[in-house]
Amino acid sequence: METTTSHRGVLDPEAAARHFRLARYAPSPDLAHLVERHWFVEWHPREPYTQRVVTHPSVNLAFEPHYALVFGVVGRAPTECAAMCAGPALAA
């Protein structure tokens, strides 16, 4: 997969990089008309950390070992605390 270097939507990416790993990948050519990118986030929190993001008009699918979630467009700035989650997440 081709890696993208965009920090789009992540406020203060340098601080974020100290708390979690974010990797973004371009979709395969046959999915490019449906998928902007795939992304993976991994964290192993030692203390709570709040990451503010700017959402974009899109849908995110998040997969954890025992469940999946669907996130749509939100009307206000979210304040999810990624480091409070129990383990690594995979999202597309």
N, CA, C and O atoms as a GROMACS GRO file, in nm:
protein
  368
    1MET      N    1   0.083  -0.119   0.000
    1MET     CA    2   0.000   0.000   0.000
    1MET      C    3   0.087   0.125   0.000
    1MET      O    4   0.192   0.129   0.064
    2GLU      N    5   0.043   0.224  -0.072
    2GLU     CA    6   0.114   0.351  -0.076
    2GLU      C    7   0.081   0.432   0.050
    2GLU      O    8  -0.037   0.455   0.078
    3THR      N    9   0.181   0.475   0.124
    3THR     CA   10   0.161   0.554   0.245
    3THR      C   11   0.137   0.699   0.209
    3THR      O   12   0.202   0.752   0.119
    4THR      N   13   0.044   0.764   0.279
    4THR     CA   14   0.025   0.908   0.263
    4THR      C   15   0.078   0.976   0.388
    4THR      O   16   0.081   0.916   0.495
    5THR      N   17   0.121   1.100   0.375
    5THR     CA   18   0.180   1.171   0.488
    5THR      C   19   0.090   1.280   0.543
    5THR      O   20   0.134   1.361   0.624
    6SER      N   21  -0.033   1.284   0.502
    6SER     CA   22  -0.125   1.389   0.544
    6SER      C   23  -0.152   1.383   0.695
    6SER      O   24  -0.170   1.276   0.752
    7HIS      N   25  -0.156   1.501   0.756
    7HIS     CA   26  -0.197   1.514   0.896
    7HIS      C   27  -0.336   1.577   0.902
    7HIS      O   28  -0.378   1.624   1.008
    8ARG      N   29  -0.406   1.577   0.791
    8ARG     CA   30  -0.537   1.640   0.780
    8ARG      C   31  -0.628   1.598   0.894
    8ARG      O   32  -0.647   1.479   0.920
    9GLY      N   33  -0.683   1.697   0.962
    9GLY     CA   34  -0.778   1.672   1.069
    9GLY      C   35  -0.717   1.655   1.207
    9GLY      O   36  -0.789   1.666   1.306
   10VAL      N   37  -0.588   1.628   1.216
   10VAL     CA   38  -0.524   1.608   1.345
   10VAL      C   39  -0.465   1.742   1.390
   10VAL      O   40  -0.375   1.796   1.326
   11LEU      N   41  -0.517   1.795   1.500
   11LEU     CA   42  -0.464   1.919   1.554
   11LEU      C   43  -0.339   1.889   1.635
   11LEU      O   44  -0.338   1.796   1.715
   12ASP      N   45  -0.234   1.966   1.614
   12ASP     CA   46  -0.104   1.950   1.680
   12ASP      C   47  -0.047   1.809   1.656
   12ASP      O   48  -0.031   1.732   1.750
   13PRO      N   49  -0.016   1.777   1.530
   13PRO     CA   50   0.033   1.642   1.497
   13PRO      C   51   0.163   1.604   1.567
   13PRO      O   52   0.187   1.486   1.592
   14GLU      N   53   0.248   1.702   1.600
   14GLU     CA   54   0.373   1.669   1.669
   14GLU      C   55   0.344   1.614   1.809
   14GLU      O   56   0.406   1.516   1.851
   15ALA      N   57   0.251   1.676   1.881
   15ALA     CA   58   0.213   1.626   2.014
   15ALA      C   59   0.144   1.490   2.001
   15ALA      O   60   0.168   1.400   2.081
   16ALA      N   61   0.060   1.477   1.900
   16ALA     CA   62  -0.011   1.350   1.880
   16ALA      C   63   0.088   1.236   1.858
   16ALA      O   64   0.067   1.126   1.909
   17ALA      N   65   0.195   1.261   1.784
   17ALA     CA   66   0.293   1.156   1.752
   17ALA      C   67   0.363   1.103   1.877
   17ALA      O   68   0.416   0.992   1.875
   18ARG      N   69   0.363   1.180   1.985
   18ARG     CA   70   0.423   1.132   2.110
   18ARG      C   71   0.330   1.038   2.186
   18ARG      O   72   0.372   0.972   2.280
   19HIS      N   73   0.202   1.032   2.145
   19HIS     CA   74   0.103   0.954   2.220
   19HIS      C   75   0.044   0.836   2.142
   19HIS      O   76  -0.004   0.741   2.203
   20PHE      N   77   0.048   0.842   2.011
   20PHE     CA   78  -0.004   0.731   1.932
   20PHE      C   79   0.059   0.731   1.794
   20PHE      O   80   0.118   0.830   1.750
   21ARG      N   81   0.046   0.617   1.727
   21ARG     CA   82   0.098   0.602   1.591
   21ARG      C   83  -0.019   0.604   1.493
   21ARG      O   84  -0.116   0.529   1.510
   22LEU      N   85  -0.010   0.689   1.393
   22LEU     CA   86  -0.112   0.700   1.290
   22LEU      C   87  -0.047   0.675   1.155
   22LEU      O   88   0.049   0.742   1.118
   23ALA      N   89  -0.100   0.579   1.082
   23ALA     CA   90  -0.050   0.550   0.947
   23ALA      C   91  -0.169   0.556   0.851
   23ALA      O   92  -0.273   0.496   0.876
   24ARG      N   93  -0.153   0.629   0.742
   24ARG     CA   94  -0.258   0.643   0.642
   24ARG      C   95  -0.208   0.584   0.510
   24ARG      O   96  -0.093   0.603   0.472
   25TYR      N   97  -0.298   0.514   0.441
   25TYR     CA   98  -0.261   0.447   0.316
   25TYR      C   99  -0.363   0.480   0.208
   25TYR      O  100  -0.483   0.489   0.234
   26ALA      N  101  -0.314   0.499   0.088
   26ALA     CA  102  -0.402   0.521  -0.028
   26ALA      C  103  -0.474   0.389  -0.060
   26ALA      O  104  -0.417   0.282  -0.040
   27PRO      N  105  -0.597   0.397  -0.109
   27PRO     CA  106  -0.669   0.274  -0.145
   27PRO      C  107  -0.614   0.215  -0.276
   27PRO      O  108  -0.542   0.282  -0.350
   28SER      N  109  -0.650   0.093  -0.301
   28SER     CA  110  -0.613   0.032  -0.429
   28SER      C  111  -0.689   0.106  -0.539
   28SER      O  112  -0.796   0.161  -0.512
   29PRO      N  113  -0.639   0.107  -0.661
   29PRO     CA  114  -0.705   0.180  -0.770
   29PRO      C  115  -0.851   0.140  -0.791
   29PRO      O  116  -0.933   0.225  -0.827
   30ASP      N  117  -0.886   0.013  -0.770
   30ASP     CA  118  -1.024  -0.028  -0.792
   30ASP      C  119  -1.120   0.020  -0.683
   30ASP      O  120  -1.241   0.014  -0.701
   31LEU      N  121  -1.068   0.070  -0.569
   31LEU     CA  122  -1.153   0.125  -0.463
   31LEU      C  123  -1.143   0.276  -0.452
   31LEU      O  124  -1.216   0.337  -0.374
   32ALA      N  125  -1.055   0.338  -0.528
   32ALA     CA  126  -1.029   0.482  -0.515
   32ALA      C  127  -1.153   0.568  -0.536
   32ALA      O  128  -1.160   0.678  -0.481
   33HIS      N  129  -1.249   0.522  -0.613
   33HIS     CA  130  -1.371   0.601  -0.635
   33HIS      C  131  -1.465   0.594  -0.513
   33HIS      O  132  -1.560   0.672  -0.505
   34LEU      N  133  -1.440   0.503  -0.419
   34LEU     CA  134  -1.524   0.488  -0.299
   34LEU      C  135  -1.452   0.521  -0.169
   34LEU      O  136  -1.514   0.565  -0.073
   35VAL      N  137  -1.320   0.501  -0.167
   35VAL     CA  138  -1.242   0.513  -0.044
   35VAL      C  139  -1.134   0.619  -0.062
   35VAL      O  140  -1.056   0.612  -0.157
   36GLU      N  141  -1.131   0.718   0.028
   36GLU     CA  142  -1.027   0.820   0.022
   36GLU      C  143  -0.894   0.765   0.072
   36GLU      O  144  -0.789   0.788   0.012
   37ARG      N  145  -0.899   0.693   0.184
   37ARG     CA  146  -0.779   0.634   0.241
   37ARG      C  147  -0.817   0.532   0.348
   37ARG      O  148  -0.928   0.533   0.400
   38HIS      N  149  -0.722   0.447   0.379
   38HIS     CA  150  -0.732   0.357   0.493
   38HIS      C  151  -0.640   0.414   0.599
   38HIS      O  152  -0.536   0.471   0.566
   39TRP      N  153  -0.676   0.401   0.724
   39TRP     CA  154  -0.585   0.448   0.827
   39TRP      C  155  -0.588   0.354   0.947
   39TRP      O  156  -0.689   0.291   0.978
   40PHE      N  157  -0.473   0.348   1.012
   40PHE     CA  158  -0.454   0.263   1.127
   40PHE      C  159  -0.402   0.350   1.240
   40PHE      O  160  -0.313   0.433   1.220
   41VAL      N  161  -0.456   0.332   1.358
   41VAL     CA  162  -0.407   0.404   1.475
   41VAL      C  163  -0.377   0.301   1.584
   41VAL      O  164  -0.452   0.207   1.605
   42GLU      N  165  -0.266   0.322   1.651
   42GLU     CA  166  -0.226   0.230   1.758
   42GLU      C  167  -0.176   0.311   1.876
   42GLU      O  168  -0.101   0.407   1.859
   43TRP      N  169  -0.219   0.273   1.995
   43TRP     CA  170  -0.173   0.341   2.115
   43TRP      C  171  -0.164   0.242   2.230
   43TRP      O  172  -0.231   0.140   2.232
   44HIS      N  173  -0.078   0.276   2.324
   44HIS     CA  174  -0.058   0.198   2.445
   44HIS      C  175  -0.046   0.301   2.557
   44HIS      O  176   0.064   0.336   2.599
   45PRO      N  177  -0.160   0.351   2.606
   45PRO     CA  178  -0.159   0.465   2.699
   45PRO      C  179  -0.094   0.434   2.834
   45PRO      O  180  -0.115   0.328   2.894
   46ARG      N  181  -0.015   0.530   2.879
   46ARG     CA  182   0.039   0.525   3.014
   46ARG      C  183  -0.036   0.623   3.103
   46ARG      O  184  -0.037   0.611   3.226
   47GLU      N  185  -0.099   0.721   3.039
   47GLU     CA  186  -0.178   0.821   3.109
   47GLU      C  187  -0.282   0.874   3.012
   47GLU      O  188  -0.264   0.863   2.891
   48PRO      N  189  -0.390   0.933   3.062
   48PRO     CA  190  -0.494   0.988   2.971
   48PRO      C  191  -0.436   1.096   2.880
   48PRO      O  192  -0.350   1.175   2.921
   49TYR      N  193  -0.483   1.099   2.759
   49TYR     CA  194  -0.442   1.199   2.660
   49TYR      C  195  -0.562   1.230   2.573
   49TYR      O  196  -0.624   1.139   2.518
   50THR      N  197  -0.597   1.358   2.560
   50THR     CA  198  -0.708   1.399   2.475
   50THR      C  199  -0.653   1.452   2.343
   50THR      O  200  -0.570   1.543   2.342
   51GLN      N  201  -0.699   1.393   2.233
   51GLN     CA  202  -0.659   1.439   2.100
   51GLN      C  203  -0.777   1.505   2.034
   51GLN      O  204  -0.879   1.441   2.010
   52ARG      N  205  -0.765   1.633   2.003
   52ARG     CA  206  -0.871   1.704   1.933
   52ARG      C  207  -0.849   1.686   1.784
   52ARG      O  208  -0.736   1.689   1.735
   53VAL      N  209  -0.958   1.668   1.713
   53VAL     CA  210  -0.953   1.650   1.568
   53VAL      C  211  -1.059   1.738   1.503
   53VAL      O  212  -1.156   1.777   1.566
   54VAL      N  213  -1.038   1.767   1.377
   54VAL     CA  214  -1.137   1.835   1.296
   54VAL      C  215  -1.196   1.728   1.204
   54VAL      O  216  -1.125   1.668   1.122
   55THR      N  217  -1.324   1.704   1.218
   55THR     CA  218  -1.386   1.600   1.135
   55THR      C  219  -1.413   1.653   0.996
   55THR      O  220  -1.423   1.773   0.974
   56HIS      N  221  -1.426   1.562   0.903
   56HIS     CA  222  -1.454   1.594   0.763
   56HIS      C  223  -1.583   1.522   0.724
   56HIS      O  224  -1.617   1.420   0.785
   57PRO      N  225  -1.654   1.570   0.626
   57PRO     CA  226  -1.780   1.504   0.587
   57PRO      C  227  -1.752   1.368   0.524
   57PRO      O  228  -1.739   1.355   0.402
   58SER      N  229  -1.745   1.269   0.611
   58SER     CA  230  -1.715   1.134   0.565
   58SER      C  231  -1.771   1.034   0.665
   58SER      O  232  -1.827   1.072   0.768
   59VAL      N  233  -1.756   0.909   0.635
   59VAL     CA  234  -1.797   0.802   0.725
   59VAL      C  235  -1.673   0.722   0.760
   59VAL      O  236  -1.593   0.688   0.673
   60ASN      N  237  -1.656   0.692   0.887
   60ASN     CA  238  -1.544   0.610   0.934
   60ASN      C  239  -1.598   0.479   0.989
   60ASN      O  240  -1.696   0.478   1.062
   61LEU      N  241  -1.533   0.371   0.954
   61LEU     CA  242  -1.563   0.240   1.009
   61LEU      C  243  -1.446   0.202   1.098
   61LEU      O  244  -1.331   0.202   1.054
   62ALA      N  245  -1.473   0.170   1.224
   62ALA     CA  246  -1.368   0.134   1.319
   62ALA      C  247  -1.388  -0.009   1.364
   62ALA      O  248  -1.499  -0.049   1.398
   63PHE      N  249  -1.281  -0.086   1.364
   63PHE     CA  250  -1.288  -0.227   1.401
   63PHE      C  251  -1.201  -0.255   1.522
   63PHE      O  252  -1.082  -0.222   1.522
   64GLU      N  253  -1.258  -0.315   1.622
   64GLU     CA  254  -1.188  -0.361   1.742
   64GLU      C  255  -1.197  -0.513   1.742
   64GLU      O  256  -1.273  -0.569   1.662
   65PRO      N  257  -1.124  -0.581   1.828
   65PRO     CA  258  -1.127  -0.727   1.826
   65PRO      C  259  -1.267  -0.788   1.842
   65PRO      O  260  -1.294  -0.894   1.785
   66HIS      N  261  -1.357  -0.723   1.917
   66HIS     CA  262  -1.487  -0.783   1.944
   66HIS      C  263  -1.607  -0.704   1.894
   66HIS      O  264  -1.721  -0.742   1.921
   67TYR      N  265  -1.584  -0.595   1.823
   67TYR     CA  266  -1.695  -0.516   1.772
   67TYR      C  267  -1.648  -0.421   1.663
   67TYR      O  268  -1.528  -0.401   1.643
   68ALA      N  269  -1.744  -0.362   1.594
   68ALA     CA  270  -1.717  -0.262   1.491
   68ALA      C  271  -1.807  -0.142   1.517
   68ALA      O  272  -1.916  -0.158   1.572
   69LEU      N  273  -1.763  -0.023   1.479
   69LEU     CA  274  -1.839   0.100   1.497
   69LEU      C  275  -1.843   0.177   1.366
   69LEU      O  276  -1.753   0.166   1.283
   70VAL      N  277  -1.949   0.255   1.348
   70VAL     CA  278  -1.963   0.342   1.232
   70VAL      C  279  -1.981   0.484   1.285
   70VAL      O  280  -2.068   0.509   1.368
   71PHE      N  281  -1.899   0.576   1.236
   71PHE     CA  282  -1.905   0.716   1.275
   71PHE      C  283  -1.938   0.800   1.152
   71PHE      O  284  -1.878   0.780   1.046
   72GLY      N  285  -2.033   0.891   1.163
   72GLY     CA  286  -2.068   0.979   1.053
   72GLY      C  287  -2.026   1.121   1.082
   72GLY      O  288  -1.943   1.145   1.169
   73VAL      N  289  -2.082   1.214   1.010
   73VAL     CA  290  -2.053   1.355   1.026
   73VAL      C  291  -2.112   1.403   1.159
   73VAL      O  292  -2.225   1.369   1.193
   74VAL      N  293  -2.034   1.482   1.233
   74VAL     CA  294  -2.082   1.538   1.360
   74VAL      C  295  -2.097   1.688   1.346
   74VAL      O  296  -2.030   1.751   1.264
   75GLY      N  297  -2.185   1.746   1.425
   75GLY     CA  298  -2.214   1.888   1.415
   75GLY      C  299  -2.133   1.976   1.507
   75GLY      O  300  -2.144   2.098   1.500
   76ARG      N  301  -2.051   1.917   1.594
   76ARG     CA  302  -1.967   1.995   1.683
   76ARG      C  303  -1.832   1.926   1.695
   76ARG      O  304  -1.819   1.810   1.657
   77ALA      N  305  -1.734   1.996   1.747
   77ALA     CA  306  -1.600   1.938   1.758
   77ALA      C  307  -1.600   1.825   1.860
   77ALA      O  308  -1.636   1.847   1.976
   78PRO      N  309  -1.561   1.705   1.819
   78PRO     CA  310  -1.557   1.594   1.915
   78PRO      C  311  -1.438   1.606   2.008
   78PRO      O  312  -1.338   1.668   1.974
   79THR      N  313  -1.448   1.547   2.124
   79THR     CA  314  -1.338   1.549   2.220
   79THR      C  315  -1.306   1.408   2.266
   79THR      O  316  -1.282   1.385   2.385
   80GLU      N  317  -1.306   1.314   2.174
   80GLU     CA  318  -1.273   1.176   2.210
   80GLU      C  319  -1.132   1.171   2.266
   80GLU      O  320  -1.043   1.244   2.222
   81CYS      N  321  -1.113   1.086   2.362
   81CYS     CA  322  -0.981   1.068   2.422
   81CYS      C  323  -0.928   0.933   2.377
   81CYS      O  324  -0.959   0.830   2.438
   82ALA      N  325  -0.850   0.932   2.271
   82ALA     CA  326  -0.802   0.807   2.214
   82ALA      C  327  -0.726   0.724   2.314
   82ALA      O  328  -0.737   0.601   2.314
   83ALA      N  329  -0.648   0.787   2.400
   83ALA     CA  330  -0.565   0.712   2.493
   83ALA      C  331  -0.645   0.642   2.602
   83ALA      O  332  -0.590   0.558   2.673
   84MET      N  333  -0.771   0.674   2.616
   84MET     CA  334  -0.852   0.608   2.717
   84MET      C  335  -0.905   0.474   2.667
   84MET      O  336  -0.956   0.394   2.746
   85CYS      N  337  -0.893   0.447   2.538
   85CYS     CA  338  -0.938   0.319   2.484
   85CYS      C  339  -0.844   0.209   2.532
   85CYS      O  340  -0.729   0.234   2.568
   86ALA      N  341  -0.895   0.088   2.532
   86ALA     CA  342  -0.821  -0.023   2.593
   86ALA      C  343  -0.705  -0.074   2.510
   86ALA      O  344  -0.610  -0.128   2.566
   87GLY      N  345  -0.709  -0.060   2.380
   87GLY     CA  346  -0.600  -0.117   2.301
   87GLY      C  347  -0.596  -0.061   2.162
   87GLY      O  348  -0.663   0.038   2.133
   88PRO      N  349  -0.518  -0.124   2.074
   88PRO     CA  350  -0.506  -0.072   1.938
   88PRO      C  351  -0.637  -0.078   1.861
   88PRO      O  352  -0.721  -0.165   1.886
   89ALA      N  353  -0.654   0.012   1.770
   89ALA     CA  354  -0.774   0.017   1.687
   89ALA      C  355  -0.732   0.012   1.541
   89ALA      O  356  -0.621   0.052   1.505
   90LEU      N  357  -0.822  -0.036   1.461
   90LEU     CA  358  -0.801  -0.040   1.316
   90LEU      C  359  -0.922   0.026   1.253
   90LEU      O  360  -1.035  -0.009   1.285
   91ALA      N  361  -0.900   0.120   1.167
   91ALA     CA  362  -1.013   0.190   1.105
   91ALA      C  363  -0.987   0.208   0.957
   91ALA      O  364  -0.872   0.214   0.913
   92ALA      N  365  -1.094   0.217   0.882
   92ALA     CA  366  -1.082   0.243   0.739
   92ALA      C  367  -1.176   0.355   0.702
   92ALA      O  368  -1.183   0.394   0.585
   0.00000   0.00000   0.00000
